Amino acid sequence: MEKSTNIDFYMDHLGDFGSYQLRQFLLNLMSAFTAGLHMMVLVTVAAVPDYNCLIPDSESGSNITNWIVAPKFNNDSCQALNTFNKTINCEKWVFNETYYGSTRATQWNMICDNRWMGSLAQMSYMFGVFTGSVVLGSLADKYAILLNNI
């Protein structure tokens, strides 16, 4: 019981939630909000929408043999059938633009064999966050003390 009395004494001495605490709360909220936006940016920027292998003339429907020889596969299709009924790797893709107009994944073809590029971008960003927090945190501590003593 005695410890709670000591805590109550200090809380009474510190005072209530005032304008200073509100200002500090709002500043911290803004920085946390922007940090959260940066952390979640790859969800939309590097999103991979549904896609199909681009078969010449199949999108316009001008060549009916393409419908028979090279059908569209499911959305993770990286290969198509050629005229000899053998699978070949796709060189270009058609993306579903219903939800995403344009993303880095569609612009840089981060699909199939290049899927690792999205993971590399996210890993590089998180490495920068880690090194920035370690380096800039210690620099801020060091120079904040120097600026306080001036």
N, C-alpha and C positions, 0 to 999 in steps of 0.2 A: 504493500500500500504506500509505503513511503516514496518509492520511485515515481509513482503516478503523481504524487503531490509535487515533487520536484519538476516534473514535466509540465504540470499545470502552471507552476510559478514562471517557468521560462516562456511558455506560450502567452501568458498574460503580459509578460514584459515585452515580447516581440510585437504584439498587437494583432489586429485583424487583417483580412485581405483588403488591401487598399489600392490606390491608383498605380503605385509603383509595381506591385505584384501583377496587376492586370496588364500593364505595359510589358513587363517581362514575359508574361504568359503569351501575349499576342505575338511578340517578336520570336519566341521559340516556336510557336505554332506555325508562323510563316516559313521559318527555315525548315521545319520538319515536313511541311507540305511540299515545298519545292524539292527537297531531297527525295521524298516519296515519288514525285513525278519523274525525276530522273531515273530512279530505280526501275520504274515500270514502263519506261519509254520503249524498251525492246519488245514488249508484248504487242504493240501496234506497229512500230517501225519495221521490225523484222518478222512480222507475221507472214506465214505462208498460206495463201488461199488455195482453194481447190484448183487443180490444173490438169491439163491433158497434153499429150504430145501433139505438136503442130504437124499436121500432115499436109503437104502442099495441095492446094485446091479443095481440101475437104471442108474448110470453113465456109467457102462460098457455095459448096454443093455442085460445082461444075463437073466433077468427074465421079461418076457413080462407082467406078472400080475401086476407088479409095474407100468407099463405104464398106465394101466386101473384104478387101485385102487387109486393110489396116483399121480395125475398129478402135473406138476409144475405150481405153481401159479405165480402171478406177483412178481416184484422184492422186495416188502416189505412183502413177505410171511414169517410168523413166525409159521405157523401151516401146517400140512399135514393131509391127510385122512389115517386112518388105515384100516385094512382089514374088519372091521365092519362098515365102512362108517361113522366113528366118527372122529372129528378133535382132533389131539394131538399136543402138542408143539414140535417143532423141537429141537433136541439136537445138531446137526451139520449142517453146511451150505456149499454150494458150491458158491464161489465168481467168478465173471467175472473179469479176470485179463488182460483185453484188455488195459486199461489205467493205472491201478495201479498194480504193481507186488505184493507188500505186504505193508499194512498199519497197523497202530496200531489197527484200527477198525477190520481188518480181523484177526490179531494175537490174540487179546484179546476178540473177539466176541462182539464188542460194537454195537450190533444190538438187535432188539426186546426188551426184558426185560432189557437188559444192555445198552440201548441207552443213559441213563443218565450219563454213565461214560465219554463220550466225552465232555459233557457239564461241568461236574465236573473238568475235566482236564483243560479246557479253563478258567473256573472260578478261579481255583487255580492259574493259570499263571497270569491272570489279577490282582488278589489280590496281588501277589508278585510284579508285576509292580507298583501297587499303593503304597504299603508299602515301596518298595525300593526307589521310587521317593520322598516320604515324608521324610523318615529317612535319606537316603543318601544325599538328597539335603540339608537338614539342617546341617548334619555333614560336608559336603563339604564347606558350607558357614562358619561354625565355624572354621574349621582347615585351610582353605585357608587364613583367616585373620591372624591366628597364624603363618603360614609359611611365610606370607608376612612381618610380623614384625620382623622376625629373622634376 
